[in-house]
Amino acid sequence: MLTIIILALIAIIVLFAVKNIRMQFITRPVFSFFKKVLPPLSDTEREAMEAGDVWWEGELFRGNPNWNTLHSYGKPTLSAEEKDFIDNQVMTALTMIDDFDIVHNRKDLPPELWEYFKKEGFFALIIPKKFGGKAFSAYANSTIVSKLASRSVSAAVTVMVPNSLGPGELLTHYGTSEQKERWLPALAKGDEIPCFALTGPEAGSDAGAIPDVGIVCRDTFNGEEMLGLKLTWDKRYITLAPVATVLGLAFQMRDPEGLLGDKKNLGITCALIPTDHPGVVIGRRHNPLGMAFMNGTTQGKEVFIPLDWIIGGPEFAGKGWRMLVECLSAGRGISLPALATASGHMATKTTTAYSYVRHQFGMAIGQFEGVQEALARIIANTYQLEAARRLTTTGIDLKVKPSVVTAIAKYHMTELGRSVMNDAMDIQSGKGIQLGPKNYLGHPYMSNPISITVEGANILTRSLMIFGQGATRCHPYVLAEMEAAAMENQHEALERFDALLMGHMGYATRNAFNALFSALSGSRFGSAPVSGETKQYYKDMSRISSALALMTDLSMLIMGGDLKRKEMLSARMGDVLSQLYLGSATLKLFEDNGRQQDDLPAVRYVMANRLHLAAKALEDTIRNFPSRPVAWLLRGLIFPLGNHFNAPSDKMATDLVGGMLKPGPARDRITFLCPEFEGDKGGIAEVEQAFVAQYACKDIYKKLKKAQRAGELPAKVPNLVLFAKALETGVITADEEQKLQHADKLRLAAINVNDFEALQ
């Protein structure tokens, strides 16, 4: 028996160690199989793969994250100039916002706010300083949009669009010198208002299929015959289109007569066109869920433009898709996540305050466990949103273009924003549903589906983009193997594939062993860059990373090109990657904040949820895996002892809420994007002032409760009567009665809602 084992081991060693034998019996058959199951890539998919960068998500995807790399990215900070702008211009802008008036009366920003935004450079945040712009960081950009969104989604969207995907960003990265000199100073000063037209009636999430076309031809422009394009387009959902003076346009460029060369279909191209150019039609305005930001349509039929109106000039003809993917990946990680984070900060600030000042059945509603369950989700999701906002903008500020990370941020942060607003509305209930100047929840709640829908519908972002791009781009071998398979020289291709295959097999074996060993040992022997309570979270995340890497390899092996059509399976595996990213952001925020002990309840709740959801996604993938033998293998390697990653406990929820129903640094750290300022008539300052005043009276209220239990004071009487009786009987002093009366006056103002004359 021993002889047989030794001979078998020798055979295996020879099979893998002797190159000629390995090439004949392993590499060639595997190479042939790989080419058969290789997922076909369209031109747009290939360009998307090549356009962005792999960043931290690559570490998470490969089974063995280097957590020191995560910590090395540094803490996002504001420059002195950025902080001054936020403390002054942004705060001034907030005092000019009356969102109820903007949405229900004007249906637009007031002229003075438009002028202030233009004059103070709110539309120039990303434009280089040499062209008159601010050149602010992604973190500053996000912070500005978030603070504006805490008071008005319409104002925030108006500012964020010129600073996201659009003419300013495209010109900065790709424009010719002449184009930059012509447009960027005017955009920076607000003399020109930009919009970018990508989406049309027949092309939404599938932006690569846009039917709008530009035909290369000769025609006359300014009295001179020249080579140019005749453009025909029909676009909708274009933000700022109704007020834009310059239109960025994406279209399919064709050269049927071969005026530029042999290529007839050059591909997606971007051009810049003044909206007063003959033939440009700015159409009717849309009504996006009642919000007041400008959004509408634009059309054109055989509109002739010179070739040098192509962004980047004629040499960038056909390169528009790559340009859009690279720019969109950055904008997607800033703008919509900023809106979602603002919702979290505002909801946490107001709902913790409201839960303290709103009483039912003789006690603050924040003391009811049912309310605490929803309130814990709000607080934890806000901590998560702030963490993801910081890590994502950190990546963008490092000048990488992390397309998978920004897809994760866009999808999960807008969904977390939706969850936060739903829970806040449930708790504040009547206060939330009665629209009026005092209502701070209604407009963000109503507008939330806009973020879910735009810049890639969330369903498709989750089911197609996150894992679809991540599996190929983040994998250390697959993309290189695909490139080897596409090589024309078969001998060189086989040599290249052989080297990759050996590395890939070692990688897969290592991940299988790590997944199994970590599961059996409870990740006790894993490494972590920190000590203390959060150490175990790093170890558990590494375990799940190994499991994801193993599952990805087996999924690609079994399903090949069919995997991208198994959208429910790939979406779940994308969820695993996403939960790892969000967990990473949470742990990094805890470190960046200086490991504050009063942040630990939020970290515990968030990390329990992230690990639970990641493990659930793994388990659901195994349960639905098309090959049952492989599913059994995966279960044996990943969950040999079962899945013990549980959702947050009730105690975690009550501990988290208990620390947030009082003013303090932990609450300030996840509500600072919803600032207070003098003259705020939007209801937020009102409920916060009531909360602070009520909390300051907590010891006086204890006296009243003690006296009521002792029978010295009546149990169920109006507050003002109770206060008077308490003063009369000597339970409280005159000064204490004045404090109680003042706090109760603020409380009543905070819980009241607006009413109107009969509505027409």
C-alpha positions in Angstrom: 0.0 0.0 0.0 2.8 2.4 0.9 4.5 1.6 -2.4 1.3 2.5 -4.3 1.0 5.8 -2.5 4.7 6.7 -3.2 4.3 5.8 -6.8 1.1 7.9 -7.1 2.9 10.9 -5.5 5.9 10.5 -7.9 3.4 10.4 -10.9 1.7 13.6 -9.7 5.1 15.3 -9.2 6.3 14.3 -12.7 3.0 15.3 -14.2 3.2 18.8 -12.9 7.0 19.3 -12.7 8.1 18.1 -16.1 7.0 20.9 -18.5 6.6 18.8 -21.6 4.4 16.2 -19.8 2.4 19.0 -18.1 1.9 20.9 -21.4 0.6 17.7 -23.1 -1.7 16.3 -20.4 -2.8 19.4 -18.4 -2.1 22.8 -20.1 -3.3 21.9 -23.6 -6.6 20.3 -22.5 -7.3 23.0 -20.0 -6.5 25.7 -22.6 -8.9 24.2 -25.1 -11.6 24.0 -22.4 -11.0 27.5 -21.3 -11.4 28.9 -24.8 -14.7 27.1 -25.1 -16.2 28.4 -21.8 -14.5 31.8 -22.1 -17.2 34.5 -21.6 -17.7 36.5 -24.8 -17.0 40.2 -24.3 -18.6 42.9 -26.4 -16.6 45.9 -27.4 -18.3 48.1 -24.8 -17.7 45.4 -22.1 -14.0 45.2 -23.1 -13.7 49.0 -23.0 -15.4 49.1 -19.5 -12.9 46.4 -18.3 -9.9 48.4 -19.5 -11.1 51.8 -18.5 -11.0 51.9 -14.7 -8.5 50.8 -12.1 -8.4 48.0 -9.6 -8.0 49.3 -6.0 -8.9 48.0 -2.6 -11.6 45.7 -4.0 -8.8 43.7 -5.7 -7.4 42.8 -2.2 -10.8 41.8 -1.0 -11.5 39.7 -4.0 -8.4 37.6 -4.0 -8.8 35.8 -0.7 -6.0 37.3 1.4 -6.5 41.0 2.0 -3.5 43.0 3.2 -5.2 45.1 5.9 -2.1 47.3 6.4 -2.7 48.4 2.8 -6.2 49.6 3.8 -4.8 51.5 6.8 -2.1 53.1 4.6 -4.5 55.0 2.5 -4.7 57.8 5.1 -7.5 59.8 6.6 -9.5 62.1 4.3 -9.1 65.7 5.3 -10.1 69.1 4.0 -7.5 71.7 3.0 -7.7 75.1 4.6 -9.3 76.5 1.4 -11.9 73.8 1.3 -12.7 74.2 5.0 -13.1 77.9 4.6 -15.4 77.5 1.6 -17.6 75.0 3.6 -17.6 77.2 6.7 -18.5 80.3 4.8 -20.0 80.0 1.3 -21.7 76.7 2.0 -23.2 77.8 5.3 -24.3 81.1 3.6 -26.0 79.1 0.9 -27.9 77.0 3.5 -29.4 80.2 5.0 -30.7 81.1 1.5 -32.6 77.8 1.1 -36.3 77.4 1.7 -36.9 74.0 0.3 -40.7 74.1 0.7 -40.8 77.4 -1.3 -38.4 76.0 -3.9 -40.4 72.8 -4.5 -44.0 73.9 -4.0 -44.1 77.5 -5.1 -41.1 78.4 -7.4 -40.5 74.9 -8.9 -36.9 76.3 -9.2 -34.1 77.7 -7.1 -34.6 81.4 -6.3 -32.7 83.8 -8.6 -30.5 85.0 -5.8 -29.4 81.4 -5.0 -28.6 80.7 -8.7 -26.6 83.8 -8.7 -24.8 83.0 -5.5 -23.9 79.5 -6.8 -22.4 81.0 -9.9 -20.6 83.9 -8.3 -19.0 81.8 -5.5 -17.8 79.0 -7.7 -20.2 76.2 -6.7 -20.2 75.0 -10.3 -16.4 75.0 -10.5 -15.5 72.6 -7.7 -13.6 70.2 -10.1 -12.3 72.7 -12.6 -8.5 73.3 -12.4 -7.4 76.6 -10.7 -5.6 77.8 -13.8 -9.0 78.1 -15.5 -10.7 79.8 -12.5 -11.9 76.7 -10.8 -11.6 75.4 -7.2 -9.9 72.1 -8.0 -11.3 70.7 -4.7 -10.8 67.1 -3.6 -13.5 64.4 -4.1 -13.9 64.4 -0.3 -14.6 68.2 -0.2 -16.9 67.9 -3.2 -18.8 65.1 -1.4 -19.0 67.1 1.8 -20.3 70.2 0.0 -23.1 68.2 -1.8 -24.0 66.4 1.4 -24.4 69.6 3.5 -26.6 71.2 0.8 -28.6 68.0 0.5 -29.3 68.1 4.3 -31.6 71.0 3.5 -32.5 70.6 -0.2 -32.2 67.8 -2.6 -33.0 70.2 -5.4 -30.2 72.6 -4.5 -27.7 69.7 -4.0 -28.5 68.1 -7.4 -28.2 71.5 -9.1 -24.6 71.8 -7.7 -23.5 68.2 -8.1 -24.3 67.8 -11.8 -21.8 70.3 -13.2 -19.2 68.7 -10.8 -19.9 65.2 -11.9 -20.1 63.5 -15.3 -20.4 66.4 -17.8 -18.6 68.9 -19.9 -16.4 70.2 -17.1 -14.9 66.9 -16.2 -14.7 65.6 -19.7 -12.9 68.8 -20.9 -10.5 68.7 -17.9 -9.4 65.2 -18.7 -9.7 65.0 -22.5 -10.3 68.5 -24.0 -7.9 70.1 -26.4 -6.1 73.3 -25.3 -8.4 75.4 -27.4 -11.5 73.7 -25.9 -10.3 74.2 -22.3 -9.5 77.8 -22.9 -12.8 78.4 -24.6 -15.1 76.7 -22.1 -13.6 76.0 -18.7 -13.2 79.7 -17.5 -16.8 80.4 -18.5 -18.0 77.2 -16.8 -16.0 78.2 -13.7 -17.6 81.6 -13.5 -21.1 80.3 -14.2 -21.4 82.2 -17.4 -22.0 78.9 -19.1 -24.3 76.2 -17.5 -23.6 72.7 -18.7 -25.6 69.5 -19.1 -24.6 66.2 -20.5 -27.0 64.2 -22.7 -26.5 60.5 -22.6 -29.8 58.8 -21.9 -32.6 58.5 -24.5 -35.9 56.8 -24.8 -34.3 53.6 -26.2 -31.0 53.7 -24.2 -31.0 53.9 -20.5 -28.8 51.5 -18.5 -27.6 50.1 -21.8 -25.9 53.4 -22.7 -23.6 51.6 -25.2 -26.7 51.0 -27.4 -27.5 54.7 -27.9 -29.2 55.2 -31.3 -28.3 58.8 -31.7 -26.0 59.3 -34.6 -23.4 61.6 -36.1 -22.6 61.2 -39.8 -19.3 62.5 -41.1 -19.9 64.8 -44.1 -19.0 68.1 -45.6 -21.2 71.2 -45.1 -21.0 74.9 -44.5 -20.3 76.5 -41.1 -19.9 80.2 -40.6 -19.7 80.6 -44.4 -16.9 78.1 -44.9 -17.2 74.5 -46.2 -15.6 72.0 -43.9 -15.6 68.5 -42.7 -18.0 67.9 -39.8 -20.8 65.9 -38.4 -24.6 65.9 -39.0 -26.1 64.9 -35.7 -29.5 63.6 -35.0 -30.5 62.9 -31.4 -33.4 62.5 -29.0 -32.4 62.6 -25.3 -34.4 62.6 -22.0 -33.9 62.8 -18.3 -31.1 65.3 -18.8 -30.4 67.3 -15.6 -30.0 71.1 -16.1 -31.0 70.7 -19.8 -33.8 73.3 -19.5 -31.3 76.0 -18.4 -28.1 74.8 -20.1 -26.1 77.0 -22.4 -23.8 74.2 -23.5 -24.7 70.7 -24.3 -22.4 67.7 -23.9 -23.7 65.0 -26.3 -22.9 61.3 -26.7 -23.7 59.6 -30.0 -22.6 56.9 -32.4 -20.2 58.3 -35.0 -20.3 56.9 -38.5 -18.3 57.6 -41.6 -20.2 55.8 -44.5 -18.3 57.6 -47.2 -14.9 56.9 -45.7 -14.0 60.6 -45.4 -11.8 60.0 -42.4 -10.5 56.5 -43.3 -11.5 52.9 -43.8 -13.5 52.5 -40.6 -17.2 53.1 -41.2 -18.5 52.8 -37.6 -16.2 54.7 -35.3 -18.2 54.1 -32.1 -19.5 56.3 -29.3 -18.2 59.9 -29.4 -18.7 62.9 -27.2 -19.1 66.5 -28.5 -19.7 69.9 -27.0 -22.4 72.1 -28.6 -23.7 75.6 -27.6 -27.5 75.3 -27.0 -28.1 78.3 -29.2 -26.5 76.6 -32.2 -29.0 76.3 -35.1 -31.0 73.1 -34.8 -30.4 72.4 -31.1 -33.8 72.0 -29.4 -34.1 72.2 -25.6 -37.4 70.5 -25.1 -40.0 70.3 -22.4 -39.2 69.9 -18.7 -39.6 66.7 -16.7 -41.0 66.5 -13.2 -38.8 64.2 -11.2 -41.0 63.2 -8.3 -41.9 66.8 -7.7 -38.4 68.0 -7.0 -37.4 71.4 -8.4 -34.0 70.7 -10.0 -34.0 71.3 -13.7 -34.4 68.1 -15.8 -35.7 67.8 -19.3 -35.3 66.8 -22.9 -33.2 67.8 -25.9 -33.4 66.9 -29.6 -31.7 67.7 -32.8 -32.2 66.6 -36.4 -29.2 66.7 -38.9 -27.5 69.5 -36.9 -24.1 70.2 -38.5 -21.1 70.8 -36.2 -17.4 71.1 -37.0 -15.2 68.0 -36.2 -13.2 70.0 -33.7 -16.3 70.2 -31.5 -15.6 66.6 -30.6 -14.3 66.6 -27.0 -10.6 66.0 -27.4 -10.7 66.8 -31.1 -11.1 64.5 -34.1 -8.5 62.0 -32.7 -10.9 61.2 -29.9 -13.6 60.1 -32.3 -15.0 56.8 -31.2 -13.3 57.0 -27.8 -16.4 58.4 -26.0 -17.4 55.2 -24.2 -14.1 54.8 -22.5 -14.1 58.5 -21.6 -17.6 58.1 -20.1 -16.8 55.0 -18.2 -13.7 56.6 -16.6 -15.4 59.8 -15.7 -18.7 58.1 -14.6 -16.8 55.8 -12.2 -15.5 58.8 -10.3 -18.8 60.8 -10.4 -20.8 57.7 -9.4 -18.6 57.5 -6.2 -19.2 61.1 -5.2 -22.6 62.6 -6.0 -25.3 60.0 -5.3 -23.4 58.5 -2.3 -23.2 62.1 -1.0 -27.0 62.5 -1.2 -27.5 59.1 0.6 -25.1 60.1 3.3 -26.8 63.4 3.8 -30.1 61.5 4.3 -28.4 59.4 7.0 -26.9 62.4 8.9 -30.2 64.3 8.7 -32.3 61.3 9.7 -30.1 60.4 12.6 -29.9 63.9 13.9 -33.7 64.5 13.7 -35.0 61.0 14.6 -32.8 60.6 17.7 -34.0 64.1 18.8 -37.6 63.4 17.9 -37.6 60.1 19.7 -36.5 61.9 22.8 -39.0 64.7 22.8 -42.0 62.9 21.4 -43.9 61.2 24.3 -46.6 58.6 24.2 -48.1 56.5 27.1 -46.2 58.8 29.5 -42.7 58.1 28.1 -40.4 59.2 25.3 -41.0 57.0 22.2 -37.2 56.3 22.1 -37.7 54.1 25.1 -39.9 51.6 23.3 -38.0 48.6 22.0 -40.0 48.6 18.7 -38.8 52.2 18.0 -35.2 51.3 19.2 -35.1 48.5 16.6 -35.7 50.9 13.7 -33.6 53.6 15.3 -30.6 51.3 15.7 -30.8 50.6 11.9 -30.9 54.3 11.2 -27.8 55.0 13.4 -25.8 52.0 12.1 -26.6 52.6 8.5 -25.6 56.3 8.9 -22.3 55.2 10.4 -21.9 52.8 7.4 -22.8 55.6 4.9 -20.2 58.0 6.4 -17.6 55.2 6.4 -18.2 54.3 2.8 -18.3 57.9 1.7 -14.9 58.5 3.2 -13.2 55.4 1.9 -14.6 55.8 -1.6 -13.6 59.5 -1.9 -10.2 58.5 -0.6 -9.7 56.2 -3.5 -10.8 58.9 -6.0 -8.5 61.4 -4.4 -5.6 58.9 -4.8 -6.2 59.4 -8.5 -7.4 55.9 -9.2 -10.6 55.2 -11.1 -12.1 52.3 -9.1 -15.1 51.5 -11.3 -16.1 48.4 -9.2 -15.8 50.3 -5.9 -17.9 53.2 -7.2 -20.5 50.8 -8.5 -20.6 49.2 -5.0 -20.9 52.7 -3.4 -23.6 53.8 -5.8 -25.8 50.7 -5.3 -25.4 50.0 -1.6 -25.2 53.6 -0.4 -28.4 54.6 -2.2 -30.1 51.5 -0.9 -28.9 52.3 2.6 -30.2 55.8 2.2 -33.6 54.4 1.2 -33.7 52.2 4.3 -32.7 55.1 6.5 -35.5 57.3 5.2 -38.1 54.5 5.5 -37.2 53.9 9.1 -37.1 57.6 9.9 -40.6 58.1 8.3 -41.9 55.1 10.4 -40.7 56.6 13.6 -41.6 60.3 13.0 -44.8 59.2 11.2 -47.3 62.1 11.3 -44.4 64.6 11.5 -42.9 63.1 8.4 -46.0 62.8 6.2 -47.4 66.4 6.6 -45.6 68.5 4.1 -44.8 72.1 5.0 -41.8 74.4 5.8 -41.2 72.4 9.1 -41.1 69.0 7.4 -37.5 67.9 6.8 -38.2 64.3 5.9 -40.8 64.6 3.1 -38.7 65.7 0.2 -35.8 63.4 0.8 -38.2 60.5 1.2 -40.0 61.4 -2.0 -36.8 61.9 -4.0 -35.0 58.8 -2.9 -36.0 56.7 -5.9 -34.2 59.2 -8.2 -30.9 58.2 -6.7 -31.9 54.5 -7.0 -32.6 55.0 -10.7 -30.0 57.3 -12.2 -26.4 56.7 -13.2 -27.2 53.0 -13.7 -30.4 51.5 -12.4 -29.6 49.7 -9.1 -31.0 46.4 -10.1 -28.6 46.2 -13.1 -25.7 47.7 -11.1 -26.1 44.9 -8.6 -26.8 42.0 -11.0 -24.4 42.9 -13.9 -21.7 45.4 -12.9 -20.3 44.7 -9.4 -19.5 41.0 -9.8 -19.5 41.1 -13.6 -16.6 43.5 -13.7 -15.1 42.6 -10.4 -14.8 38.8 -11.2 -12.7 39.5 -14.3 -10.9 42.7 -13.3 -10.0 41.9 -9.7 -9.0 38.2 -10.3 -5.2 37.9 -10.4 -5.3 35.4 -13.3 -8.5 35.4 -15.3 -8.0 38.6 -17.3 -4.5 37.6 -18.2 -5.7 34.1 -19.2 -8.3 35.7 -21.4 -5.7 37.8 -23.0 -3.5 34.7 -23.6 -6.5 32.9 -25.1 -6.9 35.8 -27.6 -3.3 35.8 -28.8 -2.8 35.0 -32.4 0.4 33.0 -32.0 -0.8 29.7 -30.5 2.6 28.6 -29.3 3.2 31.9 -27.4 -0.4 31.7 -26.1 0.1 28.2 -24.7 3.4 29.1 -23.1 1.8 32.2 -21.5 -1.2 30.2 -20.4 0.9 27.5 -18.9 2.6 29.9 -16.5 -0.7 31.5 -15.6 -2.4 28.1 -15.0 0.2 27.0 -12.5 -0.2 30.2 -10.6 -3.9 30.0 -10.8 -4.0 26.4 -9.5 -1.8 27.3 -6.5 -4.0 30.4 -5.8 -7.2 28.3 -5.9 -5.7 25.6 -3.6 -4.5 28.2 -1.1 -8.0 29.8 -1.0 -9.7 26.4 -0.5 -7.4 25.5 2.4 -7.7 29.0 4.0 -11.5 28.9 3.7 -11.7 25.4 5.3 -9.1 26.0 8.0 -10.7 29.4 9.0 -14.1 27.8 9.2 -12.9 25.0 11.4 -10.9 27.2 13.7 -13.4 30.1 13.8 -10.7 32.3 12.2 -8.7 32.3 15.5 -5.4 31.9 13.7 -5.9 34.6 11.1 -3.9 37.8 11.1 -5.2 41.3 12.0 -3.4 44.7 12.0 -5.0 45.8 15.3 -5.6 44.5 18.8 -8.7 44.8 20.9 -12.3 44.1 20.1 -12.2 44.8 16.4 -9.4 42.3 15.8 -11.8 39.4 15.2 -13.7 41.3 12.5 -10.5 41.5 10.3 -10.0 37.8 10.7 -13.6 37.0 9.8 -13.5 39.2 6.8 -10.4 37.4 5.6 -12.2 34.1 5.9 -15.1 35.4 3.8 -12.7 36.8 1.3 -11.1 33.3 0.8 -14.6 31.8 0.5 -15.5 34.3 -2.2 -12.3 33.7 -4.2 -12.9 29.9 -4.0 -16.5 30.3 -5.1 -15.6 32.6 -7.9 -13.1 30.1 -9.4 -15.5 27.2 -9.2 -18.4 29.3 -10.7 -16.2 30.4 -13.6 -15.0 26.8 -14.1 -18.5 25.3 -14.1 -20.5 28.0 -15.8 -18.0 29.8 -17.9 -19.6 32.3 -20.2 -23.1 31.4 -18.9 -22.2 33.0 -15.5 -22.9 36.5 -16.6 -26.4 35.3 -17.6 -26.9 33.8 -14.1 -27.7 37.2 -12.8 -29.1 36.2 -9.4 -26.1 34.1 -8.7 -23.6 36.7 -9.8 -25.5 39.4 -7.9 -25.2 37.4 -4.7 -21.5 36.9 -5.2 -21.3 40.7 -5.9 -23.1 41.2 -2.6 -20.3 39.3 -0.8 -17.7 41.6 -2.3 -19.8 44.6 -1.5 -20.2 43.6 2.2 -16.5 43.1 2.5 -15.9 46.6 1.1 -18.5 48.2 3.4 -17.0 46.3 6.4 -13.6 47.5 5.4 -14.8 51.1 5.3 -16.4 50.7 8.7 -13.2 49.4 10.3 -11.1 52.1 8.7 -13.5 54.9 9.9 -13.1 53.5 13.5 -9.3 53.7 13.1 -9.5 57.2 11.5 -11.6 58.5 14.3 -9.0 57.4 16.8 -10.7 54.2 18.0 -13.2 56.1 20.0 -14.9 53.9 22.6 -18.3 55.5 22.1 -18.2 54.5 18.4 -17.9 50.8 19.3 -21.7 50.1 19.7 -22.1 51.3 16.1 -19.1 49.3 14.9 -20.4 46.2 16.6 -23.8 46.5 15.0 -22.5 47.3 11.5 -19.9 44.6 11.5 -22.3 42.0 12.7 -24.7 43.0 9.9 -22.0 43.1 7.2 -20.7 39.6 8.2 -24.2 38.2 8.5 -25.2 39.5 5.0 -22.0 38.3 3.4 -22.3 34.8 4.8 -26.0 34.7 3.9 -25.1 35.7 0.3 -22.5 32.8 0.2 -25.0 30.4 1.6 -27.8 31.5 -0.8 -25.3 31.1 -3.7 -24.4 27.5 -2.6 -28.1 26.7 -2.2 -28.9 27.8 -5.8 -25.7 26.6 -7.4 -26.6 24.7 -10.6 -24.2 21.8 -10.0 -25.2 20.0 -6.8 -21.9 18.1 -6.4 -20.0 21.4 -6.6 -22.5 23.0 -4.2 -21.8 20.1 -1.7 -18.1 20.7 -2.1 -18.5 24.5 -1.5 -20.6 23.9 1.6 -18.1 21.5 3.0 -15.2 23.9 2.5 -17.0 27.2 3.4 -19.5 26.1 6.1 -18.3 22.7 7.3 -19.8 23.4 10.8 -22.7 25.5 9.6 -23.2 29.3 9.2 -22.8 31.0 12.5 -22.7 34.6 11.4 -25.8 36.0 13.1 -27.6 39.3 12.5 -27.1 42.0 15.2 -28.6 41.1 18.5 -31.3 43.0 20.4 -28.7 44.0 23.0 -26.5 45.5 20.2 -29.5 47.6 19.1 -30.4 48.8 22.6 -26.8 49.6 23.5 -26.4 51.6 20.2 -29.6 53.6 20.7 -28.9 54.3 24.4 -25.7 56.0 23.5 -27.3 58.2 20.8 -30.3 59.5 22.7 -28.2 62.2 24.3 -26.0 65.0 22.9 -22.4 63.9 22.6 -19.3 63.4 20.4 -20.4 60.0 18.9 -23.7 61.6 17.8 -21.9 64.6 16.4 -19.6 62.4 14.3 -22.4 61.0 12.3 -24.6 64.1 12.1 -22.1 66.8 11.2 -23.2 66.9 7.6 -26.5 68.3 8.8 -25.3 71.5 10.4 -27.1 73.9 12.6 -27.2 77.6 11.7 -29.1 80.7 12.8 -32.3 81.4 11.0 -32.9 77.7 9.9 -36.7 77.6 9.4 -36.7 74.0 8.0 -37.6 72.3 11.2 -34.2 70.7 11.9 -32.9 73.4 14.3 -36.3 73.4 16.0 -36.3 69.7 16.9 -32.6 69.8 17.8 -33.1 72.7 20.2 -36.0 70.9 21.8 -33.9 67.8 22.2 -31.0 69.7 23.8 -33.4 71.6 26.1 -35.2 68.5 27.2 -32.0 66.6 27.8 -30.7 69.4 30.0 -33.8 69.0 32.1 -33.5 65.2 32.5 -32.5 65.4 36.2 -35.5 67.7 36.9 -37.8 65.2 35.2 -36.4 62.5 37.5 -37.5 64.5 40.5 -41.0 64.8 39.0 -41.2 61.1 38.3 -40.0 60.2 41.8 -42.6 62.6 43.3 -45.4 61.1 41.1 -44.5 57.5 42.2 -44.6 58.7 45.9 -48.0 60.2 45.3 -46.8 63.8 45.9 -47.8 64.9 42.4 -50.7 63.8 40.2 -49.8 61.2 37.5 -51.7 62.2 34.5 -52.1 66.0 34.1 -50.9 68.4 31.4 -47.2 69.3 31.7 -47.8 73.0 32.7 -50.1 71.9 35.4 -47.6 69.4 36.6 -44.8 71.9 36.7 -46.9 74.4 38.7 -47.9 71.7 41.2 -44.3 70.7 41.6 -43.2 74.3 42.3 -46.1 74.7 44.7 -45.1 71.6 46.7 -41.4 72.4 46.7 -40.4 69.5 44.5 -38.6 71.9 42.1 -37.3 75.4 42.3 -38.6 78.4 40.4 -35.5 78.4 38.2 -36.2 74.7 37.5 -39.8 75.4 36.6 -38.7 78.1 34.1 -36.3 75.6 32.5 -39.1 73.0 32.2 -41.5 75.5 30.7 -38.9 76.7 28.2 -38.1 73.1 27.2 -41.7 72.1 26.9 -42.5 75.1 24.7 -39.7 74.0 22.4 -40.9 70.4 22.5 -44.4 71.3 21.4 -43.1 73.4 18.6 -40.9 70.5 17.4 -43.7 67.9 17.4 -46.2 70.2 15.7 -46.7 70.2 11.9 -47.8 72.9 9.4 -51.4 73.4 8.4 -52.8 75.5 5.6 -55.9 77.1 4.3 -58.1 74.7 2.3 -55.8 73.3 -0.4 -56.9 73.9 -4.0 
